[in-house]
Amino acid sequence: MVVKIYGDENMGDEENIKDIDFSYNKTDVEKMLEYCMDEYSQCISIDRKLSMCAENNSKVKKQFNSLCEMEYENCRSSNNESTWHYLKDEKC
């Protein structure tokens, strides 16, 4: 994220604006979680928000409130074993 900071009012317009990048202090985990939340926010605006059943690679089933919720959990997970896959549009 880059934020524009305004400096001394006596400076010219080009000298008056400074770009500060706040991402340099973030860990890789923080950057990944921010990316996941951005993706989720975009998805939820178009998702049909219907309850659904998903299954992971270990054949464990789990109920999600939406496809976006499932994708968000997949994004946050660093363990491929727990990756969820759409199964059906009804309760598990």
N, CA, C and O atoms as a printed pandas DataFrame, in Angstrom:
     atom_number atom_name residue_name chain_id  residue_number  x_coord  y_coord  z_coord
0              1         N          MET        A               1    0.847   -1.159    0.000
1              2        CA          MET        A               1    0.000    0.000    0.000
2              3         C          MET        A               1    0.900    1.231    0.000
3              4         O          MET        A               1    1.816    1.327    0.817
4              5         N          VAL        A               2    0.654    2.151   -0.887
5              6        CA          VAL        A               2    1.409    3.398   -0.954
6              7         C          VAL        A               2    0.477    4.532   -0.584
7              8         O          VAL        A               2   -0.619    4.650   -1.132
8              9         N          VAL        A               3    0.912    5.362    0.344
9             10        CA          VAL        A               3    0.115    6.489    0.815
10            11         C          VAL        A               3    0.851    7.764    0.475
11            12         O          VAL        A               3    2.064    7.861    0.659
12            13         N          LYS        A               4    0.124    8.726   -0.014
13            14        CA          LYS        A               4    0.737   10.010   -0.345
14            15         C          LYS        A               4    0.668   10.912    0.888
15            16         O          LYS        A               4   -0.398   11.103    1.474
16            17         N          ILE        A               5    1.812   11.456    1.265
17            18        CA          ILE        A               5    1.924   12.355    2.405
18            19         C          ILE        A               5    2.295   13.727    1.870
19            20         O          ILE        A               5    3.197   13.858    1.042
20            21         N          TYR        A               6    1.606   14.732    2.341
21            22        CA          TYR        A               6    1.885   16.081    1.898
22            23         C          TYR        A               6    2.881   16.733    2.850
23            24         O          TYR        A               6    2.727   16.677    4.070
24            25         N          GLY        A               7    3.893   17.344    2.271
25            26        CA          GLY        A               7    4.965   17.959    3.053
26            27         C          GLY        A               7    4.744   19.442    3.254
27            28         O          GLY        A               7    3.617   19.896    3.451
28            29         N          ASP        A               8    5.815   20.181    3.204
29            30        CA          ASP        A               8    5.825   21.621    3.449
30            31         C          ASP        A               8    4.983   22.332    2.394
31            32         O          ASP        A               8    5.157   22.110    1.196
32            33         N          GLU        A               9    4.085   23.172    2.842
33            34        CA          GLU        A               9    3.194   23.878    1.918
34            35         C          GLU        A               9    3.945   24.868    1.027
35            36         O          GLU        A               9    3.419   25.291   -0.002
36            37         N          ASN        A              10    5.142   25.233    1.402
37            38        CA          ASN        A              10    5.936   26.185    0.621
38            39         C          ASN        A              10    6.636   25.523   -0.553
39            40         O          ASN        A              10    7.181   26.224   -1.406
40            41         N          MET        A              11    6.641   24.202   -0.625
41            42        CA          MET        A              11    7.303   23.498   -1.723
42            43         C          MET        A              11    6.395   23.474   -2.949
43            44         O          MET        A              11    5.190   23.704   -2.843
44            45         N          GLY        A              12    6.977   23.195   -4.102
45            46        CA          GLY        A              12    6.199   23.039   -5.327
46            47         C          GLY        A              12    5.370   21.762   -5.245
47            48         O          GLY        A              12    5.615   20.908   -4.393
48            49         N          ASP        A              13    4.383   21.637   -6.139
49            50        CA          ASP        A              13    3.488   20.481   -6.093
50            51         C          ASP        A              13    4.225   19.142   -6.154
51            52         O          ASP        A              13    3.898   18.228   -5.397
52            53         N          GLU        A              14    5.219   19.011   -7.044
53            54        CA          GLU        A              14    5.934   17.744   -7.189
54            55         C          GLU        A              14    6.760   17.432   -5.953
55            56         O          GLU        A              14    6.880   16.266   -5.576
56            57         N          GLU        A              15    7.322   18.424   -5.327
57            58        CA          GLU        A              15    8.126   18.214   -4.129
58            59         C          GLU        A              15    7.255   18.039   -2.891
59            60         O          GLU        A              15    7.714   17.517   -1.874
60            61         N          ASN        A              16    6.019   18.468   -2.972
61            62        CA          ASN        A              16    5.114   18.491   -1.832
62            63         C          ASN        A              16    4.541   17.103   -1.500
63            64         O          ASN        A              16    4.087   16.879   -0.378
64            65         N          ILE        A              17    4.558   16.185   -2.454
65            66        CA          ILE        A              17    3.958   14.860   -2.247
66            67         C          ILE        A              17    5.072   13.827   -2.111
67            68         O          ILE        A              17    5.970   13.747   -2.949
68            69         N          LYS        A              18    4.997   13.039   -1.040
69            70        CA          LYS        A              18    5.974   11.970   -0.810
70            71         C          LYS        A              18    5.214   10.648   -0.765
71            72         O          LYS        A              18    4.191   10.544   -0.088
72            73         N          ASP        A              19    5.701    9.648   -1.472
73            74        CA          ASP        A              19    5.095    8.322   -1.441
74            75         C          ASP        A              19    5.751    7.500   -0.343
75            76         O          ASP        A              19    6.975    7.380   -0.290
76            77         N          ILE        A              20    4.935    6.942    0.520
77            78        CA          ILE        A              20    5.441    6.075    1.573
78            79         C          ILE        A              20    4.834    4.698    1.370
79            80         O          ILE        A              20    3.614    4.554    1.289
80            81         N          ASP        A              21    5.678    3.701    1.289
81            82        CA          ASP        A              21    5.240    2.326    1.091
82            83         C          ASP        A              21    5.195    1.631    2.447
83            84         O          ASP        A              21    6.233    1.394    3.064
84            85         N          PHE        A              22    3.982    1.304    2.909
85            86        CA          PHE        A              22    3.819    0.658    4.214
86            87         C          PHE        A              22    3.998   -0.860    4.141
87            88         O          PHE        A              22    4.013   -1.516    5.183
88            89         N          SER        A              23    4.133   -1.426    2.967
89            90        CA          SER        A              23    4.223   -2.881    2.842
90            91         C          SER        A              23    5.591   -3.426    3.258
91            92         O          SER        A              23    5.717   -4.629    3.486
92            93         N          TYR        A              24    6.598   -2.592    3.362
93            94        CA          TYR        A              24    7.931   -3.098    3.699
94            95         C          TYR        A              24    8.009   -3.637    5.119
95            96         O          TYR        A              24    8.905   -4.426    5.418
96            97         N          ASN        A              25    7.105   -3.240    6.000
97            98        CA          ASN        A              25    7.106   -3.722    7.380
98            99         C          ASN        A              25    6.266   -4.976    7.566
99           100         O          ASN        A              25    6.245   -5.539    8.660
100          101         N          LYS        A              26    5.585   -5.421    6.543
101          102        CA          LYS        A              26    4.689   -6.566    6.666
102          103         C          LYS        A              26    5.460   -7.868    6.450
103          104         O          LYS        A              26    6.366   -7.950    5.621
104          105         N          THR        A              27    5.071   -8.876    7.221
105          106        CA          THR        A              27    5.641  -10.207    7.025
106          107         C          THR        A              27    4.984  -10.844    5.808
107          108         O          THR        A              27    3.976  -10.344    5.307
108          109         N          ASP        A              28    5.551  -11.940    5.337
109          110        CA          ASP        A              28    4.951  -12.661    4.214
110          111         C          ASP        A              28    3.559  -13.170    4.576
111          112         O          ASP        A              28    2.659  -13.186    3.737
112          113         N          VAL        A              29    3.390  -13.582    5.821
113          114        CA          VAL        A              29    2.078  -14.064    6.276
114          115         C          VAL        A              29    1.057  -12.935    6.246
115          116         O          VAL        A              29   -0.073  -13.137    5.801
116          117         N          GLU        A              30    1.436  -11.759    6.710
117          118        CA          GLU        A              30    0.522  -10.607    6.690
118          119         C          GLU        A              30    0.148  -10.229    5.264
119          120         O          GLU        A              30   -1.009   -9.915    4.984
120          121         N          LYS        A              31    1.126  -10.258    4.360
121          122        CA          LYS        A              31    0.849   -9.944    2.958
122          123         C          LYS        A              31   -0.097  -10.974    2.352
123          124         O          LYS        A              31   -0.993  -10.618    1.587
124          125         N          MET        A              32    0.100  -12.263    2.691
125          126        CA          MET        A              32   -0.753  -13.324    2.174
126          127         C          MET        A              32   -2.175  -13.179    2.712
127          128         O          MET        A              32   -3.137  -13.332    1.959
128          129         N          LEU        A              33   -2.318  -12.886    4.005
129          130        CA          LEU        A              33   -3.649  -12.712    4.584
130          131         C          LEU        A              33   -4.362  -11.499    3.999
131          132         O          LEU        A              33   -5.574  -11.530    3.786
132          133         N          GLU        A              34   -3.615  -10.439    3.740
133          134        CA          GLU        A              34   -4.205   -9.255    3.112
134          135         C          GLU        A              34   -4.687   -9.591    1.698
135          136         O          GLU        A              34   -5.764   -9.158    1.287
136          137         N          TYR        A              35   -3.894  -10.356    0.964
137          138        CA          TYR        A              35   -4.282  -10.796   -0.381
138          139         C          TYR        A              35   -5.558  -11.644   -0.310
139          140         O          TYR        A              35   -6.479  -11.452   -1.104
140          141         N          CYS        A              36   -5.608  -12.585    0.645
141          142        CA          CYS        A              36   -6.788  -13.451    0.788
142          143         C          CYS        A              36   -8.035  -12.627    1.093
143          144         O          CYS        A              36   -9.105  -12.890    0.543
144          145         N          MET        A              37   -7.899  -11.638    1.962
145          146        CA          MET        A              37   -9.050  -10.808    2.318
146          147         C          MET        A              37   -9.497   -9.962    1.121
147          148         O          MET        A              37  -10.696   -9.773    0.916
148          149         N          ASP        A              38   -8.560   -9.461    0.342
149          150        CA          ASP        A              38   -8.921   -8.709   -0.871
150          151         C          ASP        A              38   -9.696   -9.596   -1.842
151          152         O          ASP        A              38  -10.720   -9.187   -2.390
152          153         N          GLU        A              39   -9.195  -10.814   -2.049
153          154        CA          GLU        A              39   -9.875  -11.760   -2.932
154          155         C          GLU        A              39  -11.271  -12.091   -2.408
155          156         O          GLU        A              39  -12.229  -12.144   -3.179
156          157         N          TYR        A              40  -11.383  -12.312   -1.108
157          158        CA          TYR        A              40  -12.670  -12.629   -0.493
158          159         C          TYR        A              40  -13.647  -11.466   -0.664
159          160         O          TYR        A              40  -14.816  -11.676   -0.988
160          161         N          SER        A              41  -13.172  -10.255   -0.448
161          162        CA          SER        A              41  -14.033   -9.067   -0.568
162          163         C          SER        A              41  -14.581   -8.915   -1.983
163          164         O          SER        A              41  -15.745   -8.563   -2.173
164          165         N          GLN        A              42  -13.735   -9.183   -2.971
165          166        CA          GLN        A              42  -14.195   -9.100   -4.360
166          167         C          GLN        A              42  -15.187  -10.220   -4.666
167          168         O          GLN        A              42  -16.193  -10.003   -5.342
168          169         N          CYS        A              43  -14.899  -11.401   -4.170
169          170        CA          CYS        A              43  -15.756  -12.568   -4.424
170          171         C          CYS        A              43  -17.130  -12.394   -3.790
171          172         O          CYS        A              43  -18.145  -12.674   -4.428
172          173         N          ILE        A              44  -17.173  -11.943   -2.562
173          174        CA          ILE        A              44  -18.432  -11.881   -1.817
174          175         C          ILE        A              44  -19.422  -10.907   -2.463
175          176         O          ILE        A              44  -20.631  -11.032   -2.270
176          177         N          SER        A              45  -18.919   -9.955   -3.216
177          178        CA          SER        A              45  -19.810   -8.987   -3.868
178          179         C          SER        A              45  -20.613   -9.619   -5.015
179          180         O          SER        A              45  -21.644   -9.083   -5.421
180          181         N          ILE        A              46  -20.136  -10.760   -5.537
181          182        CA          ILE        A              46  -20.847  -11.410   -6.644
182          183         C          ILE        A              46  -21.304  -12.824   -6.305
183          184         O          ILE        A              46  -21.998  -13.457   -7.101
184          185         N          ASP        A              47  -20.921  -13.325   -5.128
185          186        CA          ASP        A              47  -21.258  -14.705   -4.755
186          187         C          ASP        A              47  -22.750  -14.840   -4.497
187          188         O          ASP        A              47  -23.402  -13.888   -4.067
188          189         N          ARG        A              48  -23.283  -16.014   -4.758
189          190        CA          ARG        A              48  -24.706  -16.272   -4.587
190          191         C          ARG        A              48  -25.065  -16.590   -3.144
191          192         O          ARG        A              48  -26.247  -16.725   -2.825
192          193         N          LYS        A              49  -24.093  -16.711   -2.275
193          194        CA          LYS        A              49  -24.277  -16.856   -0.832
194          195         C          LYS        A              49  -25.222  -17.990   -0.450
195          196         O          LYS        A              49  -26.077  -17.823    0.419
196          197         N          LEU        A              50  -25.070  -19.122   -1.090
197          198        CA          LEU        A              50  -25.858  -20.294   -0.734
198          199         C          LEU        A              50  -24.985  -21.270    0.037
199          200         O          LEU        A              50  -23.804  -21.445   -0.265
200          201         N          SER        A              51  -25.579  -21.893    1.025
201          202        CA          SER        A              51  -24.875  -22.893    1.812
202          203         C          SER        A              51  -24.423  -24.025    0.902
203          204         O          SER        A              51  -25.137  -24.413   -0.023
204          205         N          MET        A              52  -23.236  -24.551    1.172
205          206        CA          MET        A              52  -22.706  -25.615    0.328
206          207         C          MET        A              52  -21.852  -26.574    1.143
207          208         O          MET        A              52  -21.384  -26.241    2.232
208          209         N          CYS        A              53  -21.663  -27.742    0.609
209          210        CA          CYS        A              53  -20.842  -28.770    1.234
210          211         C          CYS        A              53  -19.550  -28.904    0.437
211          212         O          CYS        A              53  -19.554  -28.900   -0.794
212          213         N          ALA        A              54  -18.447  -29.024    1.171
213          214        CA          ALA        A              54  -17.143  -29.196    0.530
214          215         C          ALA        A              54  -16.434  -30.374    1.181
215          216         O          ALA        A              54  -16.778  -30.806    2.281
216          217         N          GLU        A              55  -15.436  -30.877    0.467
217          218        CA          GLU        A              55  -14.676  -32.016    0.963
218          219         C          GLU        A              55  -13.196  -31.716    0.749
219          220         O          GLU        A              55  -12.818  -31.130   -0.265
220          221         N          ASN        A              56  -12.361  -32.118    1.702
221          222        CA          ASN        A              56  -10.926  -31.901    1.518
222          223         C          ASN        A              56  -10.272  -33.175    0.982
223          224         O          ASN        A              56  -10.949  -34.168    0.720
224          225         N          ASN        A              57   -8.961  -33.134    0.823
225          226        CA          ASN        A              57   -8.233  -34.256    0.234
226          227         C          ASN        A              57   -8.261  -35.499    1.116
227          228         O          ASN        A              57   -8.004  -36.605    0.639
228          229         N          SER        A              58   -8.572  -35.325    2.401
229          230        CA          SER        A              58   -8.668  -36.461    3.330
230          231         C          SER        A              58  -10.091  -37.003    3.409
231          232         O          SER        A              58  -10.399  -37.833    4.265
232          233         N          LYS        A              59  -10.956  -36.532    2.515
233          234        CA          LYS        A              59  -12.365  -36.943    2.449
234          235         C          LYS        A              59  -13.185  -36.472    3.645
235          236         O          LYS        A              59  -14.237  -37.042    3.936
236          237         N          VAL        A              60  -12.716  -35.438    4.338
237          238        CA          VAL        A              60  -13.472  -34.826    5.432
238          239         C          VAL        A              60  -14.424  -33.815    4.807
239          240         O          VAL        A              60  -14.017  -33.037    3.944
240          241         N          LYS        A              61  -15.685  -33.813    5.228
241          242        CA          LYS        A              61  -16.679  -32.890    4.684
242          243         C          LYS        A              61  -16.899  -31.735    5.649
243          244         O          LYS        A              61  -16.792  -31.896    6.865
244          245         N          LYS        A              62  -17.208  -30.567    5.090
245          246        CA          LYS        A              62  -17.433  -29.374    5.908
246          247         C          LYS        A              62  -18.467  -28.488    5.227
247          248         O          LYS        A              62  -18.494  -28.369    4.002
248          249         N          GLN        A              63  -19.310  -27.874    6.035
249          250        CA          GLN        A              63  -20.342  -26.955    5.542
250          251         C          GLN        A              63  -19.768  -25.536    5.473
251          252         O          GLN        A              63  -19.130  -25.080    6.422
252          253         N          PHE        A              64  -19.990  -24.842    4.359
253          254        CA          PHE        A              64  -19.598  -23.443    4.197
254          255         C          PHE        A              64  -20.835  -22.620    3.873
255          256         O          PHE        A              64  -21.776  -23.123    3.259
256          257         N          ASN        A              65  -20.836  -21.371    4.279
257          258        CA          ASN        A              65  -21.955  -20.471    3.988
258          259         C          ASN        A              65  -21.941  -19.970    2.552
259          260         O          ASN        A              65  -22.965  -19.512    2.046
260          261         N          SER        A              66  -20.792  -20.054    1.891
261          262        CA          SER        A              66  -20.684  -19.615    0.499
262          263         C          SER        A              66  -19.411  -20.177   -0.119
263          264         O          SER        A              66  -18.508  -20.631    0.585
264          265         N          LEU        A              67  -19.355  -20.139   -1.436
265          266        CA          LEU        A              67  -18.157  -20.550   -2.163
266          267         C          LEU        A              67  -16.977  -19.653   -1.788
267          268         O          LEU        A              67  -15.846  -20.124   -1.676
268          269         N          CYS        A              68  -17.241  -18.374   -1.596
269          270        CA          CYS        A              68  -16.188  -17.432   -1.226
270          271         C          CYS        A              68  -15.563  -17.784    0.118
271          272         O          CYS        A              68  -14.350  -17.680    0.299
272          273         N          GLU        A              69  -16.399  -18.197    1.049
273          274        CA          GLU        A              69  -15.897  -18.591    2.365
274          275         C          GLU        A              69  -14.943  -19.784    2.242
275          276         O          GLU        A              69  -13.903  -19.828    2.900
276          277         N          MET        A              70  -15.308  -20.743    1.396
277          278        CA          MET        A              70  -14.455  -21.907    1.173
278          279         C          MET        A              70  -13.131  -21.486    0.531
279          280         O          MET        A              70  -12.065  -21.926    0.961
280          281         N          GLU        A              71  -13.195  -20.644   -0.486
281          282        CA          GLU        A              71  -11.989  -20.181   -1.168
282          283         C          GLU        A              71  -11.089  -19.368   -0.236
283          284         O          GLU        A              71   -9.864  -19.454   -0.317
284          285         N          TYR        A              72  -11.702  -18.583    0.643
285          286        CA          TYR        A              72  -10.931  -17.804    1.617
286          287         C          TYR        A              72  -10.166  -18.742    2.549
287          288         O          TYR        A              72   -8.991  -18.514    2.835
288          289         N          GLU        A              73  -10.820  -19.776    3.013
289          290        CA          GLU        A              73  -10.142  -20.735    3.892
290          291         C          GLU        A              73   -9.015  -21.445    3.151
291          292         O          GLU        A              73   -7.956  -21.689    3.729
292          293         N          ASN        A              74   -9.227  -21.780    1.879
293          294        CA          ASN        A              74   -8.158  -22.391    1.079
294          295         C          ASN        A              74   -6.977  -21.444    0.926
295          296         O          ASN        A              74   -5.823  -21.865    1.007
296          297         N          CYS        A              75   -7.261  -20.188    0.710
297          298        CA          CYS        A              75   -6.204  -19.193    0.522
298          299         C          CYS        A              75   -5.361  -19.053    1.789
299          300         O          CYS        A              75   -4.135  -18.972    1.717
300          301         N          ARG        A              76   -6.016  -19.025    2.940
301          302        CA          ARG        A              76   -5.310  -18.854    4.211
302          303         C          ARG        A              76   -4.519  -20.091    4.615
303          304         O          ARG        A              76   -3.567  -19.990    5.388
304          305         N          SER        A              77   -4.894  -21.232    4.112
305          306        CA          SER        A              77   -4.264  -22.484    4.522
306          307         C          SER        A              77   -2.955  -22.711    3.781
307          308         O          SER        A              77   -2.884  -22.559    2.561
308          309         N          SER        A              78   -1.931  -23.074    4.524
309          310        CA          SER        A              78   -0.655  -23.406    3.883
310          311         C          SER        A              78   -0.506  -24.921    3.769
311          312         O          SER        A              78    0.503  -25.415    3.264
312          313         N          ASN        A              79   -1.507  -25.652    4.236
313          314        CA          ASN        A              79   -1.471  -27.105    4.232
314          315         C          ASN        A              79   -2.335  -27.629    3.086
315          316         O          ASN        A              79   -3.558  -27.494    3.126
316          317         N          ASN        A              80   -1.719  -28.219    2.075
317          318        CA          ASN        A              80   -2.471  -28.721    0.919
318          319         C          ASN        A              80   -3.447  -29.823    1.297
319          320         O          ASN        A              80   -4.428  -30.050    0.589
320          321         N          GLU        A              81   -3.192  -30.508    2.401
321          322        CA          GLU        A              81   -4.072  -31.582    2.859
322          323         C          GLU        A              81   -5.465  -31.054    3.191
323          324         O          GLU        A              81   -6.455  -31.775    3.062
324          325         N          SER        A              82   -5.539  -29.799    3.618
325          326        CA          SER        A              82   -6.833  -29.253    4.031
326          327         C          SER        A              82   -7.498  -28.406    2.941
327          328         O          SER        A              82   -8.428  -27.653    3.230
328          329         N          THR        A              83   -7.040  -28.520    1.711
329          330        CA          THR        A              83   -7.659  -27.787    0.614
330          331         C          THR        A              83   -9.069  -28.317    0.374
331          332         O          THR        A              83   -9.281  -29.515    0.186
332          333         N          TRP        A              84  -10.028  -27.390    0.387
333          334        CA          TRP        A              84  -11.437  -27.763    0.231
334          335         C          TRP        A              84  -11.856  -27.703   -1.224
335          336         O          TRP        A              84  -11.400  -26.850   -1.985
336          337         N          HIS        A              85  -12.735  -28.626   -1.600
337          338        CA          HIS        A              85  -13.263  -28.713   -2.963
338          339         C          HIS        A              85  -14.783  -28.766   -2.877
339          340         O          HIS        A              85  -15.346  -29.453   -2.024
340          341         N          TYR        A              86  -15.434  -28.035   -3.770
341          342        CA          TYR        A              86  -16.902  -28.026   -3.817
342          343         C          TYR        A              86  -17.417  -29.446   -4.004
343          344         O          TYR        A              86  -16.884  -30.211   -4.807
344          345         N          LEU        A              87  -18.469  -29.793   -3.248
345          346        CA          LEU        A              87  -19.071  -31.120   -3.357
346          347         C          LEU        A              87  -20.513  -31.029   -3.838
347          348         O          LEU        A              87  -20.890  -31.673   -4.817
348          349         N          LYS        A              88  -21.343  -30.200   -3.124
349          350        CA          LYS        A              88  -22.748  -30.086   -3.514
350          351         C          LYS        A              88  -23.377  -28.835   -2.878
351          352         O          LYS        A              88  -22.825  -28.254   -1.944
352          353         N          ASP        A              89  -24.533  -28.440   -3.402
353          354        CA          ASP        A              89  -25.241  -27.231   -2.957
354          355         C          ASP        A              89  -26.206  -27.501   -1.811
355          356         O          ASP        A              89  -27.233  -26.829   -1.715
356          357         N          GLU        A              90  -25.925  -28.419   -0.976
357          358        CA          GLU        A              90  -26.799  -28.705    0.131
358          359         C          GLU        A              90  -25.971  -29.059    1.354
359          360         O          GLU        A              90  -24.743  -29.121    1.290
360          361         N          LYS        A              91  -26.644  -29.287    2.453
361          362        CA          LYS        A              91  -25.925  -29.624    3.685
362          363         C          LYS        A              91  -25.192  -30.940    3.537
363          364         O          LYS        A              91  -25.625  -31.831    2.806
364          365         N          CYS        A              92  -24.078  -31.052    4.239
365          366        CA          CYS        A              92  -23.266  -32.281    4.186
366          367         C          CYS        A              92  -23.958  -33.430    4.907
367          368         O          CYS        A              92  -23.422  -34.536    4.963
